[in-house]
Amino acid sequence: MINMKHLVYLFIFLTGVFLCSCNKTNDPPMKQPLPIQEQFVIESCSIDTSNEYLMTQCSAFSRRCYVVNAIDDYPSDNLGFSEAYYNIDFSSYTVLLYYRLHTWELETYRYSYYYDLSNNSYNWLIQLGLGINVDSILNSRIFSRFAIKVKKIPLNSDIIANDEVYDI
């Protein structure tokens, strides 16, 4: 037999279920992962810190992202580009380049590439696992280029590239 006490408990239970389900949204995630079509081998070279010209030139590249939509868009970066960079169908793909002037050796790295709906930008995050700090051993810096090939990015799109260090 159902009495008033059972109805109150049922009402409380159904109210709890309703309130818990109200918190769910069908909004898409703000960061939508995008595929990386190809990761190029990281190119690096050691630079003597006493070479002011080369240090200045490489410093100008450091922590900058270059968007390559045609062969002529490749910058002159002192590292050169292999054939793999030129055998790309630029009507379908874009190459993103990111440079870093640093004092440590890379142990490992990983990339994430996504579209951020909150600011309508393409984002490339380079996560770096660091090794030995060469500055204390040598009077030099290491100049590195990171590169990925992605599906064609529309012209005038905002592109953000950053690096961050993680524990290995």
C-alpha positions in Angstrom: 0.0 0.0 0.0 1.4 3.4 -1.0 1.1 6.0 1.7 2.1 9.7 1.9 5.6 8.8 3.2 6.3 6.7 0.1 5.1 9.5 -2.2 7.4 12.0 -0.5 10.4 9.7 -1.0 9.4 9.1 -4.7 9.0 12.9 -5.2 12.5 13.6 -3.7 14.1 10.8 -5.7 12.5 12.0 -9.0 13.5 15.6 -8.2 17.1 14.5 -7.7 17.2 12.6 -11.0 15.7 15.6 -12.8 18.2 18.1 -11.2 21.1 15.9 -12.0 20.1 15.6 -15.6 19.6 19.3 -16.0 23.4 19.9 -15.6 24.2 18.1 -18.8 24.7 20.1 -22.0 25.0 19.1 -25.6 27.5 21.8 -26.3 30.5 20.7 -28.3 33.9 20.7 -26.6 35.7 24.1 -27.0 38.8 22.4 -28.3 38.3 20.1 -31.3 41.2 17.8 -32.0 42.5 18.0 -35.6 44.6 15.4 -37.4 48.3 15.9 -38.1 48.9 14.5 -41.6 52.7 14.3 -41.2 55.4 15.1 -38.6 58.7 16.1 -40.0 62.0 15.2 -38.3 63.1 17.9 -35.9 66.1 19.8 -37.4 68.6 21.3 -35.0 72.1 22.8 -35.0 74.4 24.1 -32.4 75.3 27.8 -32.5 78.4 29.4 -30.8 77.1 32.2 -28.6 80.1 34.4 -29.7 78.7 34.4 -33.2 76.5 37.5 -32.7 75.2 37.6 -36.3 73.9 34.0 -36.2 72.6 34.4 -32.6 70.6 37.5 -33.7 69.3 35.8 -36.8 68.2 32.7 -34.9 66.7 34.7 -32.0 64.5 36.5 -34.6 63.0 33.0 -35.5 62.7 31.7 -32.0 59.2 31.1 -30.7 57.6 32.1 -34.0 55.3 30.1 -36.2 55.5 30.2 -39.9 52.5 29.1 -42.1 53.6 27.7 -45.4 51.0 27.5 -48.1 53.4 27.5 -51.1 57.0 26.6 -51.7 57.9 30.3 -51.8 56.6 30.7 -48.2 59.5 28.7 -46.7 61.8 31.1 -44.7 65.6 31.1 -45.0 66.4 29.6 -41.6 70.0 28.3 -41.9 68.8 24.8 -41.4 67.7 24.1 -45.0 64.7 22.0 -46.2 64.8 18.4 -47.4 62.9 17.2 -50.4 60.0 16.1 -48.1 59.2 19.7 -47.6 58.9 20.4 -51.3 56.9 17.3 -52.3 53.7 18.6 -50.8 50.4 19.3 -52.5 49.9 22.8 -51.2 46.4 22.9 -52.7 45.4 20.4 -50.0 47.9 20.9 -47.2 49.6 23.6 -45.1 53.0 23.2 -43.4 53.4 24.8 -39.9 57.0 25.6 -38.8 58.0 26.5 -35.2 61.4 27.6 -34.1 63.1 27.5 -30.8 66.5 28.8 -29.6 67.4 26.9 -26.4 70.1 25.6 -24.1 68.9 22.0 -23.6 68.8 18.8 -25.5 65.5 17.3 -26.4 64.8 13.9 -24.9 61.2 13.6 -26.2 58.4 15.6 -27.6 54.7 15.3 -28.5 52.3 17.5 -30.5 48.7 18.3 -30.2 46.8 20.2 -32.9 43.3 21.5 -32.4 40.7 24.1 -33.3 39.7 26.4 -30.4 36.1 27.4 -30.7 36.4 30.0 -28.0 38.7 32.2 -30.0 38.3 30.7 -33.5 42.0 29.7 -33.9 44.1 26.8 -35.0 46.4 25.8 -32.2 49.6 23.7 -32.3 51.1 22.8 -28.9 54.6 21.4 -28.8 55.3 19.6 -25.5 59.0 19.1 -24.8 60.7 16.6 -22.5 64.1 18.1 -21.8 67.5 16.5 -21.3 70.9 17.9 -20.5 71.4 21.7 -20.3 74.3 22.3 -22.7 74.8 25.9 -21.7 76.8 24.8 -18.6 78.9 22.4 -20.7 79.4 24.5 -23.9 79.2 28.1 -24.7 76.5 27.4 -27.3 72.8 27.4 -28.0 70.7 24.9 -30.0 68.5 26.2 -32.8 65.6 23.8 -33.5 62.8 23.7 -36.1 59.6 21.7 -35.5 57.3 21.1 -38.5 54.0 19.4 -39.2 51.8 19.0 -42.3 48.1 19.6 -41.7 45.0 19.9 -43.9 44.8 23.2 -45.7 44.2 26.1 -43.2 42.0 28.8 -44.7 43.7 32.1 -45.5 43.6 34.8 -42.8 43.0 32.2 -40.1 44.4 32.8 -36.6 47.2 30.3 -35.9 48.7 29.9 -32.4 51.8 27.8 -31.8 53.4 27.4 -28.4 55.8 25.1 -26.6 55.7 23.9 -23.1 58.0 21.7 -21.0 56.8 18.5 -19.3 58.4 16.0 -17.0 59.8 12.9 -18.5 
